[in-house]
Amino acid sequence: MMKYLAGLIRFIISLIFSTIIIYSINIVAGIAGADYSFTNGEVFIIWILMAILFNNCFKS
């Protein structure tokens, strides 16, 4: 049970950090002069992929 709870907590943390990463990249690009707009579907796919990437890159 604890294994699943730990996995769920890591996934939620990955989703939070992926959101921060996505929007920080978008803000930096906006400061540089680019204008990016995402549809809801694109944001969802990017969000999930970034969470998976973040989770895989920072496994201990």
Backbone bond lengths (Angstrom), bond angles and torsions (degrees), N, CA, C in turn:
res aa  C-N    CA-C-N  psi(-1)  N-CA   C-N-CA  omega(-1)  CA-C   N-CA-C  phi
1 M - - - 1.449 - - 1.533 111.06 -
2 M 1.334 115.44 -41.40 1.462 119.08 -179.42 1.522 111.43 -66.10
3 K 1.336 116.39 -30.61 1.462 120.86 178.92 1.534 110.06 -62.91
4 Y 1.335 116.69 -42.94 1.458 120.72 179.64 1.520 111.84 -70.39
5 L 1.325 116.54 -37.69 1.453 120.74 178.21 1.526 110.66 -65.79
6 A 1.323 117.11 -42.05 1.466 120.76 178.08 1.522 110.47 -64.80
7 G 1.328 116.95 -39.79 1.466 120.30 177.18 1.508 112.04 -64.60
8 L 1.332 117.43 -40.10 1.456 121.59 178.69 1.520 111.08 -65.43
9 I 1.317 116.38 -42.25 1.468 120.30 178.71 1.526 110.51 -64.05
10 R 1.333 117.32 -42.70 1.472 120.31 178.18 1.522 110.84 -63.38
11 F 1.341 117.65 -38.51 1.459 120.55 179.34 1.524 111.16 -66.53
12 I 1.318 117.56 -41.70 1.467 120.91 178.99 1.528 110.37 -64.79
13 I 1.322 116.89 -41.72 1.468 120.16 176.59 1.524 110.53 -62.96
14 S 1.325 116.92 -38.97 1.467 120.77 177.57 1.520 111.06 -63.36
15 L 1.318 117.71 -40.40 1.463 121.05 178.19 1.526 111.13 -64.46
16 I 1.322 116.72 -40.05 1.470 120.08 179.53 1.524 110.56 -65.97
17 F 1.327 116.71 -47.60 1.460 119.34 -179.39 1.530 111.86 -67.70
18 S 1.325 117.63 -33.99 1.465 118.90 178.08 1.525 110.80 -66.38
19 T 1.332 117.01 -35.53 1.460 120.34 176.06 1.522 110.47 -62.98
20 I 1.312 116.59 -44.20 1.464 121.24 179.20 1.530 110.04 -62.32
21 I 1.325 117.33 -42.86 1.464 121.24 -179.50 1.525 111.06 -64.82
22 I 1.332 117.34 -45.39 1.467 120.93 -178.57 1.524 110.43 -59.99
23 Y 1.329 117.00 -49.58 1.454 119.20 -176.54 1.521 112.91 -72.93
24 S 1.328 118.47 -29.55 1.466 118.91 176.08 1.527 110.58 -68.43
25 I 1.324 117.35 -38.91 1.466 120.08 175.71 1.522 110.41 -63.33
26 N 1.319 116.48 -41.85 1.460 120.80 -179.96 1.526 111.14 -65.98
27 I 1.322 117.94 -38.36 1.470 121.29 178.67 1.522 110.73 -67.97
28 V 1.338 116.94 -43.47 1.469 119.99 178.51 1.527 110.34 -63.23
29 A 1.313 117.51 -40.55 1.464 120.67 177.23 1.526 110.61 -64.48
30 G 1.320 117.00 -37.33 1.458 120.49 177.67 1.516 111.95 -66.06
31 I 1.317 117.36 -37.95 1.462 121.13 177.34 1.530 109.66 -65.90
32 A 1.329 116.56 -35.08 1.464 121.04 179.57 1.530 112.23 -76.04
33 G 1.330 117.49 -7.57 1.456 119.96 175.57 1.511 114.94 110.86
34 A 1.309 118.67 -5.34 1.463 121.04 179.40 1.525 109.42 -81.85
35 D 1.316 115.57 151.33 1.460 120.56 178.96 1.520 108.53 -124.68
36 Y 1.318 116.28 100.11 1.454 121.50 -179.50 1.516 109.21 -106.26
37 S 1.307 115.38 133.11 1.460 119.71 172.35 1.519 107.68 -128.56
38 F 1.315 116.33 137.58 1.453 122.10 -176.80 1.519 109.77 -115.36
39 T 1.332 116.13 144.14 1.452 119.81 170.30 1.526 108.08 -81.28
40 N 1.323 116.56 167.86 1.467 119.76 -179.16 1.522 111.80 -62.07
41 G 1.312 117.30 -38.15 1.459 120.86 179.12 1.511 112.39 -65.64
42 E 1.328 116.45 -41.85 1.467 120.22 178.53 1.522 111.19 -64.34
43 V 1.314 116.93 -41.82 1.466 120.50 179.11 1.522 110.07 -63.56
44 F 1.322 117.67 -41.09 1.462 120.88 -179.47 1.525 110.92 -63.23
45 I 1.326 117.04 -46.18 1.467 120.53 -179.21 1.522 110.72 -65.25
46 I 1.328 117.53 -45.04 1.463 121.00 178.68 1.524 110.19 -62.43
47 W 1.310 117.14 -40.34 1.460 122.52 -178.33 1.523 110.82 -62.02
48 I 1.326 116.91 -47.80 1.461 120.46 -179.61 1.535 110.70 -66.37
49 L 1.340 117.13 -43.77 1.465 119.90 180.00 1.527 112.14 -63.87
50 M 1.318 117.02 -39.29 1.464 120.35 178.15 1.524 110.61 -67.26
51 A 1.324 117.64 -36.46 1.462 120.26 178.20 1.525 110.34 -64.96
52 I 1.330 116.47 -41.77 1.465 120.33 177.82 1.522 110.21 -64.87
53 L 1.325 117.10 -44.47 1.460 121.16 179.06 1.522 111.00 -61.88
54 F 1.318 116.48 -46.23 1.456 120.66 179.83 1.521 110.33 -61.41
55 N 1.319 116.37 -43.29 1.460 120.83 -179.09 1.532 110.99 -64.08
56 N 1.320 117.70 -40.55 1.470 121.18 -178.90 1.529 112.35 -73.42
57 C 1.314 116.87 -34.67 1.461 120.06 -177.36 1.524 112.65 -73.51
58 F 1.300 117.66 -29.57 1.459 120.46 -173.71 1.518 112.96 -113.39
59 K 1.324 117.04 28.87 1.471 119.99 174.51 1.521 108.87 -71.54
60 S 1.305 114.72 143.35 1.473 118.43 179.85 1.514 110.82 -99.29
